[in-house]
Amino acid sequence: MAGTLLNASGFFDYRVSIGPWFRSLLSFMPDPSLMEGVPFMFKFHMLAWMVVAIIFPFSRLVHCLSVPLNYLTRPFIVYRKRDEK
């Protein structure tokens, strides 16, 4: 929504720059020249998506793919008592 509001004064067609750039990423032949005329908020949005995609496998979010039903009721932190001697 911020990208729309900040770019309200002008018209930006993402299909001629971001679409081909994303396809070039998927084909492992990135062409950064396609992102030259893209407004900052669109670039920031793509950067945020890349950060989430890179961090996702190493976070607890990856468990949502395995559908663990007991994960929904599990406490976030498990406190254990020390052995009293």
C-alpha positions in Angstrom: 0.0 0.0 0.0 2.9 2.3 0.7 4.2 1.7 -2.8 0.9 2.8 -4.2 0.6 5.9 -2.0 4.2 7.1 -2.6 3.8 6.5 -6.3 0.4 8.0 -6.6 1.7 11.1 -8.5 3.0 9.0 -11.4 2.2 5.8 -13.3 4.5 2.8 -12.9 3.9 -0.4 -14.9 5.7 -3.1 -13.0 5.0 -5.6 -15.8 7.7 -4.2 -18.0 10.5 -4.1 -15.4 9.9 -6.2 -12.3 8.2 -9.0 -14.1 11.0 -9.6 -16.6 13.6 -9.1 -13.8 11.9 -11.7 -11.6 11.8 -14.1 -14.6 15.5 -13.5 -15.1 16.1 -14.4 -11.5 14.2 -17.6 -11.9 16.2 -18.5 -15.0 19.5 -17.9 -13.0 20.5 -15.1 -15.4 19.7 -11.9 -13.4 19.6 -8.7 -15.3 20.0 -5.8 -12.8 19.5 -3.2 -15.6 15.8 -4.0 -15.5 15.5 -2.5 -12.0 17.1 0.8 -12.8 13.9 2.9 -13.2 11.9 1.1 -10.5 10.7 3.3 -7.6 12.4 2.8 -4.2 9.3 1.2 -2.5 9.1 -1.5 -5.1 12.8 -2.3 -4.7 12.4 -2.3 -0.9 9.5 -4.7 -1.2 11.6 -7.1 -3.3 14.5 -6.9 -0.9 12.2 -7.7 2.1 10.9 -10.7 0.2 14.4 -11.9 -0.5 15.4 -11.6 3.2 12.3 -13.6 4.3 13.0 -16.2 1.6 16.6 -16.6 2.8 15.8 -16.7 6.5 12.7 -18.9 6.2 14.5 -22.3 6.2 16.4 -21.4 9.4 13.4 -20.1 11.3 10.6 -21.7 13.2 8.3 -20.7 10.3 9.5 -23.7 8.3 7.4 -25.9 10.6 4.2 -24.6 9.0 5.1 -26.7 5.9 5.0 -30.0 7.8 1.6 -29.3 9.3 2.5 -30.2 12.9 -0.8 -30.0 14.8 0.9 -30.3 18.2 3.0 -27.3 17.3 0.0 -25.1 17.7 -0.5 -25.8 21.4 3.2 -26.1 22.3 4.6 -23.3 24.5 7.1 -21.0 22.9 9.6 -21.5 25.7 9.8 -24.6 27.9 10.9 -24.0 31.5 12.4 -26.9 33.3 13.1 -27.2 37.0 16.6 -27.9 38.3 17.3 -31.1 40.2 17.1 -30.4 43.9 19.8 -32.2 45.9 
